Amino acid sequence: MKNEVRYKILKKLDRYIAKFGAEYVGNNFNNFFSSSMIDKEIEKSTKKEKTARQEKSKLDAVRGKLFEDITVKLINSVFEADKTYNTIKAVKLNENKEIRKKIESIKIYAKGTNPYKTIDADVIVYSTEPLLNNRFFIISVKGTARERIGQFLSNLFIFDPNVIKIKYGNSVIFDSGGIDFKIAFLCYDLAKQRDLSSESKEKIKEKGQKGVKQAEVYLIDLDPTVSAGIYVPNNLFKLNKVGNFSSLIAKIKEFFTLPS
């Protein structure tokens, strides 16, 4: 039944892309889809859980996979129509074994031990251009920003070789797998009158866009090594240092552009 939800929503997305173009749909995502609409489709097509907690967990799981599908379709639709950058492709991590193996080669572990930690990744953007085959633009895709930005920020610290070296010296090994990578955070924040903040629209305006998540946003933006930025497709209130879908596409192009 989950596949039925996925099919219905992605078919709607296809129609919108055909009519308006992928970049326009991405930049105005909340005008085409709402959180309540997506949740209703999921609830209609899946079995009711016994407790509210189980129901929320189910919704989060299905929505998470759905937003990964939406991200892949939007990005691929943009680059398929771009003659200059049509070698750029997006794929869900679990749908390409070869790429998944490469991404999972990025890891950290305590020296002399076997357990290791791999990078948090949902969607992988890569290029079929041979000179760029060791570059991967990693996207962490979430349906909400609540309690997620801090997790993403910790991921940046953990997989930054400079941080690891300063904090742990030679006792922790960072293995890049010979890969050049950047990590971006993409959030489909569909909550009404909110954008990466638990505060109301009026409060954000009153405080000059100093919402509760703004400090973490600054830290992500200022990261010079690993971060590729933070994005909300529609970015309703234009929080400082948060990009929209167009700026995500521009960052991907920049990452896969060879120096002249």
C-alpha positions as CSV (number, residue, x, y, z in Angstrom):
1,M,0.0,0.0,0.0
2,K,2.9,2.3,0.6
3,N,3.9,2.0,-3.1
4,E,0.3,3.2,-4.0
5,V,0.9,6.4,-2.0
6,R,4.3,6.9,-3.6
7,Y,2.8,6.3,-7.1
8,K,-0.1,8.8,-6.6
9,I,2.1,11.6,-5.3
10,L,4.9,11.1,-7.8
11,K,2.4,11.1,-10.6
12,K,1.1,14.5,-9.4
13,L,4.6,15.7,-9.2
14,D,5.2,14.6,-12.8
15,R,2.2,16.6,-14.0
16,Y,3.3,19.7,-12.2
17,I,6.9,19.4,-13.5
18,A,5.6,18.9,-17.1
19,K,3.4,22.0,-16.7
20,F,5.6,24.4,-14.7
21,G,9.2,23.0,-14.9
22,A,11.1,21.2,-12.1
23,E,12.9,24.3,-10.8
24,Y,9.6,26.3,-10.4
25,V,7.9,23.4,-8.6
26,G,10.9,23.0,-6.3
27,N,11.0,26.7,-5.4
28,N,7.2,26.7,-4.8
29,F,6.8,23.3,-3.4
30,N,4.4,24.3,-0.6
31,N,2.0,25.6,-3.3
32,F,1.7,22.2,-4.8
33,F,1.9,19.9,-1.7
34,S,0.9,20.2,1.9
35,S,1.8,18.2,5.0
36,S,-1.9,17.4,5.7
37,M,-2.4,16.2,2.1
38,I,0.6,13.9,2.2
39,D,-0.4,12.5,5.6
40,K,-4.0,11.9,4.5
41,E,-2.8,9.9,1.5
42,I,-0.5,7.8,3.7
43,E,-3.2,7.2,6.3
44,K,-5.8,6.2,3.7
45,S,-3.4,3.6,2.2
46,T,-1.8,2.1,5.3
47,K,-3.0,0.1,8.3
48,K,-4.0,2.1,11.4
49,E,-1.5,1.6,14.2
50,K,-2.5,0.8,17.8
51,T,-0.9,3.9,19.5
52,A,-0.3,7.5,18.5
53,R,3.5,7.0,18.9
54,Q,3.4,4.0,16.5
55,E,1.3,6.0,14.1
56,K,3.7,9.0,14.1
57,S,6.6,6.6,13.6
58,K,4.9,5.1,10.6
59,L,4.1,8.4,9.1
60,D,7.7,9.6,9.6
61,A,9.1,6.5,7.9
62,V,6.8,6.6,4.9
63,R,7.2,10.4,4.5
64,G,11.0,10.2,4.7
65,K,11.2,7.7,1.8
66,L,8.7,9.7,-0.2
67,F,10.7,13.0,0.2
68,E,13.8,11.1,-1.0
69,D,11.8,10.1,-4.1
70,I,10.6,13.6,-4.6
71,T,14.2,15.0,-4.3
72,V,15.6,12.6,-6.8
73,K,12.8,13.3,-9.3
74,L,13.2,17.1,-9.0
75,I,17.0,17.1,-9.3
76,N,17.0,14.7,-12.2
77,S,14.3,16.6,-14.0
78,V,16.3,19.8,-13.8
79,F,19.6,18.2,-15.1
80,E,17.9,16.1,-17.8
81,A,16.7,19.4,-19.4
82,D,20.1,21.0,-19.1
83,K,22.4,20.3,-22.0
84,T,25.5,21.6,-20.2
85,Y,25.0,19.6,-17.0
86,N,23.1,16.6,-18.1
87,T,25.8,14.2,-16.9
88,I,24.7,15.0,-13.3
89,K,22.4,12.4,-11.8
90,A,20.7,11.8,-8.5
91,V,19.9,8.5,-6.9
92,K,18.7,7.2,-3.5
93,L,21.5,5.7,-1.6
94,N,19.9,2.2,-1.3
95,E,19.1,2.0,-5.0
96,N,22.6,1.9,-6.4
97,K,24.9,-0.8,-4.9
98,E,28.1,0.6,-6.5
99,I,27.5,4.1,-5.3
100,R,26.4,2.9,-1.8
101,K,29.6,1.0,-1.5
102,K,31.7,4.1,-2.3
103,I,29.7,6.3,0.1
104,E,30.1,3.7,2.9
105,S,33.8,3.7,2.3
106,I,33.8,7.1,4.1
107,K,34.1,6.2,7.7
108,I,35.7,6.9,11.1
109,Y,36.9,4.4,13.7
110,A,39.1,4.2,16.8
111,K,42.6,3.1,15.9
112,G,43.1,-0.6,16.4
113,T,39.3,-1.4,16.6
114,N,36.8,-2.9,14.1
115,P,33.6,-0.9,14.7
116,Y,33.2,2.1,12.5
117,K,30.7,4.9,11.7
118,T,29.6,5.8,8.2
119,I,28.2,9.0,7.0
120,D,24.4,9.8,7.1
121,A,23.2,9.9,3.5
122,D,19.8,9.7,1.8
123,V,20.3,11.0,-1.8
124,I,23.5,11.0,-3.7
125,V,24.3,13.3,-6.6
126,Y,27.1,12.1,-9.0
127,S,28.3,12.7,-12.5
128,T,28.8,10.2,-15.3
129,E,31.7,12.4,-16.5
130,P,34.9,10.2,-16.0
131,L,37.0,13.1,-14.6
132,L,34.4,13.6,-11.9
133,N,33.7,9.9,-10.9
134,N,35.2,10.3,-7.4
135,R,33.0,13.3,-6.5
136,F,29.8,12.8,-4.6
137,F,27.3,15.5,-3.4
138,I,25.6,13.9,-0.4
139,I,22.1,15.1,0.6
140,S,20.5,14.4,4.0
141,V,16.8,14.7,3.2
142,K,14.2,15.3,6.0
143,G,10.5,16.0,6.1
144,T,10.9,18.4,9.0
145,A,13.6,20.5,10.6
146,R,12.6,19.9,14.1
147,E,15.4,18.3,16.1
148,R,17.1,17.4,12.7
149,I,19.5,20.3,12.1
150,G,21.5,19.5,15.3
151,Q,21.9,15.9,14.0
152,F,23.1,17.2,10.7
153,L,25.5,19.6,12.4
154,S,27.0,16.8,14.4
155,N,27.5,14.8,11.2
156,L,29.6,17.7,9.8
157,F,31.8,17.7,12.8
158,I,32.3,13.9,12.9
159,F,33.2,13.7,9.2
160,D,35.5,16.7,9.1
161,P,39.1,15.4,9.1
162,N,40.4,18.7,10.6
163,V,38.0,18.3,13.6
164,I,38.9,14.7,14.1
165,K,42.7,15.4,14.0
166,I,42.4,18.3,16.5
167,K,40.1,16.5,18.9
168,Y,41.5,12.9,18.8
169,G,45.0,13.2,17.3
170,N,46.0,9.8,16.0
171,S,43.7,7.8,18.1
172,V,40.8,8.1,15.7
173,I,41.1,7.3,11.9
174,F,39.2,9.3,9.3
175,D,39.0,7.3,6.0
176,S,37.6,9.3,3.1
177,G,37.7,6.3,0.8
178,G,39.6,8.4,-1.7
179,I,36.3,10.4,-2.4
180,D,35.8,14.1,-2.7
181,F,32.5,14.9,-1.0
182,K,30.2,17.6,0.3
183,I,27.1,17.2,2.5
184,A,23.9,19.3,2.2
185,F,20.8,19.4,4.4
186,L,17.5,19.5,2.5
187,C,14.4,20.0,4.6
188,Y,10.8,19.9,3.3
189,D,9.3,22.0,6.0
190,L,5.6,22.0,5.3
191,A,4.4,23.3,8.7
192,K,2.1,26.3,8.3
193,Q,3.6,29.7,8.9
194,R,6.9,28.1,10.0
195,D,10.3,27.7,8.4
196,L,13.2,26.0,10.3
197,S,11.9,27.4,13.6
198,S,9.4,26.6,16.3
199,E,8.4,30.2,16.5
200,S,5.5,31.9,14.8
201,K,5.9,34.1,11.6
202,E,5.3,37.2,13.7
203,K,7.9,36.3,16.3
204,I,10.5,35.7,13.5
205,K,9.8,39.0,12.0
206,E,9.9,40.8,15.3
207,K,13.3,39.2,16.3
208,G,14.8,40.0,12.9
209,Q,14.9,36.3,11.7
210,K,16.6,35.2,14.9
211,G,14.6,31.9,15.2
212,V,15.7,29.1,17.5
213,K,17.5,27.3,14.7
214,Q,19.4,30.3,13.3
215,A,22.6,29.8,15.3
216,E,22.9,26.2,14.0
217,V,22.2,27.5,10.5
218,Y,25.1,29.9,10.8
219,L,27.4,27.1,11.9
220,I,26.4,25.0,8.9
221,D,26.9,27.9,6.5
222,L,30.4,28.8,7.9
223,D,31.8,25.2,7.7
224,P,34.7,25.5,5.2
225,T,35.4,21.8,4.7
226,V,32.4,19.5,4.5
227,S,29.2,21.5,4.4
228,A,27.4,22.2,1.2
229,G,24.7,24.3,3.0
230,I,21.2,24.0,4.2
231,Y,18.1,24.3,2.0
232,V,14.3,24.4,2.2
233,P,12.8,24.1,-1.3
234,N,10.3,26.9,-0.9
235,N,12.1,28.7,1.9
236,L,9.0,30.8,2.7
237,F,10.5,33.4,5.1
238,K,14.0,33.5,3.6
239,L,15.9,32.7,6.8
240,N,19.4,34.1,6.7
241,K,21.9,31.6,5.1
242,V,19.1,29.1,4.1
243,G,18.9,28.4,0.4
244,N,15.9,27.4,-1.7
245,F,15.7,24.8,-4.5
246,S,17.4,27.0,-7.1
247,S,20.4,27.6,-4.8
248,L,20.7,23.9,-4.2
249,I,20.9,23.3,-7.9
250,A,23.5,26.1,-8.3
251,K,25.6,24.5,-5.5
252,I,25.5,21.1,-7.2
253,K,26.6,22.7,-10.5
254,E,29.4,24.5,-8.7
255,F,30.6,21.2,-7.1
256,F,30.7,19.4,-10.4
257,T,32.3,22.2,-12.4
258,L,36.0,21.5,-13.3
259,P,38.4,24.4,-12.9
260,S,39.3,25.9,-16.2
